[in-house]
Amino acid sequence: MAGETNEAKPKAEKQTNCPACNKLIKKLKRYYRDGKFYCTKKCWRAFIAKSKAEDSQEKE
């Protein structure tokens, strides 16, 4: 007790924007895949396609 410091653990930041289109994610309308929230399934597919294209460019 004496001499102990209570260090607060940093809280994980809440994701508020879609990684694909950077729109605000609303609580009622969200799409969760692979540990991330997206605004729609369309944005999730676009993000996957974009990341695959970047990976293929890096390998060449």
BALOBA-1460 file (C-alpha; in Angstrom, 3 decimals):
// residues 60
<rec num="1" residu="m" x="0.000" y="0.000" z="0.000"/>
<rec num="2" residu="a" x="2.599" y="2.534" z="1.014"/>
<rec num="3" residu="g" x="4.884" y="3.304" z="-1.883"/>
<rec num="4" residu="e" x="2.799" y="1.432" z="-4.462"/>
<rec num="5" residu="t" x="1.684" y="3.315" z="-7.509"/>
<rec num="6" residu="n" x="-1.584" y="2.494" z="-9.190"/>
<rec num="7" residu="e" x="-0.822" y="2.855" z="-12.857"/>
<rec num="8" residu="a" x="-3.885" y="2.827" z="-15.017"/>
<rec num="9" residu="k" x="-3.740" y="0.433" z="-17.932"/>
<rec num="10" residu="p" x="-4.209" y="2.140" z="-21.279"/>
<rec num="11" residu="k" x="-7.655" y="1.431" z="-22.653"/>
<rec num="12" residu="a" x="-7.993" y="-0.027" z="-26.112"/>
<rec num="13" residu="e" x="-9.187" y="2.647" z="-28.486"/>
<rec num="14" residu="k" x="-12.682" y="2.183" z="-29.814"/>
<rec num="15" residu="q" x="-12.794" y="1.975" z="-33.593"/>
<rec num="16" residu="t" x="-15.042" y="4.735" z="-34.905"/>
<rec num="17" residu="n" x="-14.309" y="4.858" z="-38.641"/>
<rec num="18" residu="c" x="-14.463" y="2.270" z="-41.395"/>
<rec num="19" residu="p" x="-10.934" y="1.284" z="-42.521"/>
<rec num="20" residu="a" x="-12.046" y="1.080" z="-46.174"/>
<rec num="21" residu="c" x="-13.969" y="4.329" z="-46.685"/>
<rec num="22" residu="n" x="-13.290" y="6.234" z="-43.421"/>
<rec num="23" residu="k" x="-17.004" y="6.776" z="-42.753"/>
<rec num="24" residu="l" x="-18.347" y="6.945" z="-39.230"/>
<rec num="25" residu="i" x="-19.491" y="3.508" z="-38.027"/>
<rec num="26" residu="k" x="-22.908" y="3.605" z="-36.417"/>
<rec num="27" residu="k" x="-23.743" y="1.126" z="-33.685"/>
<rec num="28" residu="l" x="-26.881" y="-0.185" z="-35.370"/>
<rec num="29" residu="k" x="-25.275" y="-0.587" z="-38.774"/>
<rec num="30" residu="r" x="-21.876" y="-2.240" z="-38.576"/>
<rec num="31" residu="y" x="-20.172" y="-5.241" z="-40.115"/>
<rec num="32" residu="y" x="-17.562" y="-7.131" z="-38.037"/>
<rec num="33" residu="r" x="-14.909" y="-9.264" z="-39.748"/>
<rec num="34" residu="d" x="-11.359" y="-10.262" z="-38.792"/>
<rec num="35" residu="g" x="-11.263" y="-8.156" z="-35.637"/>
<rec num="36" residu="k" x="-12.343" y="-4.914" z="-37.316"/>
<rec num="37" residu="f" x="-15.617" y="-3.107" z="-37.859"/>
<rec num="38" residu="y" x="-16.687" y="-1.978" z="-41.333"/>
<rec num="39" residu="c" x="-19.719" y="0.105" z="-42.291"/>
<rec num="40" residu="t" x="-21.017" y="-2.463" z="-44.831"/>
<rec num="41" residu="k" x="-20.164" y="-5.793" z="-46.416"/>
<rec num="42" residu="k" x="-19.294" y="-3.910" z="-49.602"/>
<rec num="43" residu="c" x="-16.605" y="-1.929" z="-47.771"/>
<rec num="44" residu="w" x="-15.228" y="-5.120" z="-46.228"/>
<rec num="45" residu="r" x="-14.897" y="-6.732" z="-49.656"/>
<rec num="46" residu="a" x="-13.295" y="-3.560" z="-51.062"/>
<rec num="47" residu="f" x="-10.765" y="-3.520" z="-48.220"/>
<rec num="48" residu="i" x="-9.904" y="-7.198" z="-48.820"/>
<rec num="49" residu="a" x="-9.502" y="-6.623" z="-52.568"/>
<rec num="50" residu="k" x="-7.320" y="-3.567" z="-51.951"/>
<rec num="51" residu="s" x="-5.066" y="-5.399" z="-49.506"/>
<rec num="52" residu="k" x="-4.677" y="-8.359" z="-51.898"/>
<rec num="53" residu="a" x="-3.706" y="-5.981" z="-54.703"/>
<rec num="54" residu="e" x="-1.086" y="-4.315" z="-52.481"/>
<rec num="55" residu="d" x="0.327" y="-7.714" z="-51.474"/>
<rec num="56" residu="s" x="0.659" y="-8.839" z="-55.082"/>
<rec num="57" residu="q" x="2.453" y="-5.589" z="-56.020"/>
<rec num="58" residu="e" x="4.923" y="-6.007" z="-53.169"/>
<rec num="59" residu="k" x="5.803" y="-9.561" z="-54.247"/>
<rec num="60" residu="e" x="6.630" y="-8.528" z="-57.806"/>
